[in-house]
Amino acid sequence: MKNSNTVLIDRNPGRNSQTYGIARELGTDLDLIHEPSVGVVGNKGDSQCYIGVSQKVSVIHGVLKNKIGRQPGQLPMRLIQPEFTVATSDGIRNGTKEMRYSLIGREVTNDSLSEHLSATGLEGVIAVVACDKPPVGTLAAILEHNRPAIIMSDGSIRPGTDSKTGESIDLITAYQMAGSDDEKLKSRIAKEACPGYGSCGGMFTYNTMQTFIGVVGMQPLHMISPASQDERRLEEFPNELVNYLENLINKNITPRDIVTRDSLRNAIIVAMAVGGSTNVLLHAPELARAAGYKDFANEIMSPEEFNHLSRNVIPVVIDARPFGQYSMVDIDAKGGMQVIVKELMNAGLLNGETLTCTGETLSEQVKRLNPPTPDEDVIYTVRNPYKETGGLRVLGGNLSPEFSAVLKLAGVEGGLENNIFKGKAKVFDGEQELLKALDGQPDMFENFDMIVVRYEGPFGAPGMPEMLDSTSRITALCREKNIVVGLMTDGRFSGGSVGLVIGHVGPEAAAGGAIALIETGDEIVVDLNKNELNCSELHQEEIRLGRETRWKDLVEENNGMHPSVGDADTRLLNRMRNSAVSAVYGAGMHPNRSLWVRDPRKPQKSDFEPSNKFR
């Protein structure tokens, strides 16, 4: 950092004129315009998720401004005005063609923030994040820029209350009403489900990823669980964030010093323990890439180890929506996410020596926070968990040779006998065809059907939409008829989805993956003893080769693209079509996806292995 007492000659008055103007408008020292810059960024969009962000950014910016200057104890840096990224709302877009832009929102956030961080040359940044894709895009950009940074969750929305029953309700409650014929009931629940503002409050994708970001070390643990409207986010946390950032700057601690192989493994383990969203298996590889790890399976955690931990070592330790009854505000009331981290650490499941954004190790941060023990109603112990096995499982088999398919085991409500599901395929080329059937022909779905929705992958859709509308309707149908209907797709699911649902099946149909070869009536087998997803008919080489030939002929007749793929009718969708990598690598946009192939090296040996001494 330059000596801030040195007055620089204006060798570039054209450029300096604007920086002087900004400094005057912001009320900062004009002589600091040539010093390294620092600022605040936030995520913005068109839903309740983002309403609280601007106010928090403004307050943090004010605190940071008071820290800037040339007096002892101040930061001699150039303050810049706040900047915001833009993305869509998953909740509003689910079930529509616009849902294709949801995951792309992660990429757009990454792009815009990368441009801001790099072009502005930020040497320190505080980010306020909201909804579920922008936080990941924000952290990815921060990791790529790799200068001191810290993140704060904007916070969850508080649950609504059913005015008739007094029960807590939320967005998922409203989605599961879609199949009801009672229009007054649907309208009332929709109006009561989302009071106030903040991001989805259950252990859906938003809170899965906020937990991930906290445990990986980029967000203070005690800032994860308070609601968006919690006063601490305006009265206490801004000062803490600025002090933490100052320490990171003074010690030159960068995001890649914090987000390491061991901290990523910690975050994945906690995601299992909270029954987190399947989307974590798209976002973790993307964040690992941004942190410098090209191959998640070889460098961070292999599918075999993931399944071993989920099946044999890591239990689910919370009773939370969508698979349970409580929300993040209830977790906060019982001590916050730090209670869970402490419990898992004491059980020998986490590496407490990883560095965090507070300047402490994970164990030091937890010790300072001194959280209470689990209450065993909302938060459970490892010895007496809410569910014995972890919330997620990845599957191989002839439908998922990439080992990309993921099942949210914590959300399964039935259909597994001795860990095996066998069903008959009902095939739909695209989610819109399925939604038409659920609306117009709900009786066509029978016990032990396996719905197959394809051509919804990263570049097939394009954009890999999640299917909360579909899974909510199927869940309601199954509960009403007391049947089990599974769903598998090369698309993805909301963190709010429950049921026997399997996403990220790859290679995707548009790439000629085996999911493209399934026909209605085929036997689909989900075997959690072997962690495999298979189509019985495709074990027969003659049948498989015949179907492959017919598929390739149809693609050739259609100028190299299957006719069921979605339209890439905007520049952004076209970019996704031409640069998206497979789900197993995070389904992001990368300029040369041909390079993203599995490295044959053996997985690295970790210095820390979860011991689970209590089980």
Salt bridges, closest charged atoms under 4 A:
ASP29 OD2 - ARG70 NE 2.79
ASP31 OD2 - ARG70 NH2 3.70
ASP46 OD2 - ARG93 NH2 2.72
ASP90 OD2 - LYS133 NZ 2.50
GLU107 OE2 - ARG106 NE 2.71
ASP111 OD2 - ARG575 NH1 2.61
GLU123 OE1 - ARG147 NE 2.83
ASP132 OD2 - LYS133 NZ 2.66
GLU144 OE2 - ARG289 NH2 2.65
ASP154 OD1 - LYS56 NZ 2.84
ASP162 OD1 - ARG188 NH1 2.69
ASP170 OD1 - ARG321 NH2 2.55
GLU183 OE2 - LYS186 NZ 3.03
GLU192 OE1 - ARG188 NH1 3.19
ASP230 OD2 - ARG232 NH2 2.86
GLU240 OE1 - HIS222 NE2 2.66
GLU246 OE1 - LYS67 NZ 3.02
GLU286 OE2 - ARG289 NH2 2.81
GLU286 OE1 - HIS590 NE2 3.69
ASP295 OD1 - ARG598 NH1 3.15
GLU305 OE2 - ARG265 NH2 2.73
ASP332 OD2 - ARG232 NH2 2.81
GLU360 OE2 - ARG368 NE 2.75
GLU388 OE1 - ARG615 NH2 2.74
GLU413 OE2 - ARG479 NH2 2.51
ASP429 OD1 - ARG454 NE 2.65
GLU433 OE2 - LYS436 NZ 3.53
ASP439 OD1 - ARG473 NH1 2.58
ASP443 OD1 - LYS481 NZ 3.09
ASP449 OD2 - LYS426 NZ 2.79
GLU466 OE1 - LYS133 NZ 3.63
GLU466 OE1 - ARG492 NH1 2.91
ASP469 OD1 - ARG473 NE 2.73
GLU519 OE1 - ARG547 NH2 3.56
GLU519 OE2 - ARG550 NH2 3.54
ASP522 OD2 - ARG547 NH1 2.62
GLU548 OE2 - ARG544 NE 3.23
ASP569 OD1 - ARG100 NH2 3.88
ASP599 OD2 - ARG601 NE 2.76
GLU609 OE1 - ARG265 NH2 3.34
